[in-house]
Amino acid sequence: IEFLEIKKRELKSGGANIQVTEKNKKEYIERMVKWRVERGVVQQTEALVRGFYEVVDSRLVSVFDARELELVIAGTAEIDLNDWRNNTEYRGGYHDGHIVIRWFWAAVERFNNEQRLRLLQFVTGTSSVPYEGFAALRGSNGLRRFCIEKWGKITSLPRAHTCFNRLDLPPYPSYSMLCEKLLTAVEETSTFGLE
């Protein structure tokens, strides 16, 4: 709807004449999501990219993935672990004294600052902490504290819900397994996908 006028857009050439079926519904959903994310901002995004590449040589940027580039641009501010822990909530049976949560914070304490920033980015979608600290962390619908929820089997990797700043953390039976699975999830998984 633009100025109360309904406009139809084809998501692909000839799309108006194609029925959505079980066979093509995944493609339809992917194209619909892409259109919704891009609509209304394509020109602005292209202008931003052109301006960025006027300042930074594209060959220099191409060596970074999106997460690394954010860290390079945003910097690597030191994370205050006490602030982070004091502004974390727990669900699904976890609490601050639960052994898995104690192992989690022990692992994060042993992480170097870049690994902590990557963990934060994995769970929240950004590697920057608000100026006011973790109490001001925002999700997709306003203030949303960092959250750790008990979820999954011990064979699963932790998973993140960036819109809600939530880490789904399986109840691993040992500190070493928690460290291994957490680092694998943070270092080797992408931050955005469609299922």
HELIX and SHEET records of a PDB file:
HELIX    1   1 GLY A   15  ASN A   17  5                                   3    
HELIX    2   2 LYS A   25  GLU A   38  1                                  14    
HELIX    3   3 VAL A   42  VAL A   55  1                                  14    
HELIX    4   4 SER A   58  VAL A   61  1                                   4    
HELIX    5   5 ALA A   66  ALA A   74  1                                   9    
HELIX    6   6 LEU A   81  ASN A   86  1                                   6    
HELIX    7   7 ILE A   99  ARG A  110  1                                  12    
HELIX    8   8 ASN A  113  THR A  124  1                                  12    
HELIX    9   9 PHE A  134  ALA A  136  5                                   3    
HELIX   10  10 TYR A  175  GLU A  188  1                                  14    
SHEET    1   A 4 THR A  88  ARG A  91  0                                        
SHEET    2   A 4 PHE A 146  LYS A 150  1                                        
SHEET    3   A 4 ARG A 166  LEU A 169  1                                        
SHEET    4   A 4 ARG A 159  HIS A 161 -1                                        
SHEET    1   B 2 ARG A 138  GLY A 139  0                                        
SHEET    2   B 2 GLY A 142  LEU A 143 -1                                        
END                                                                             
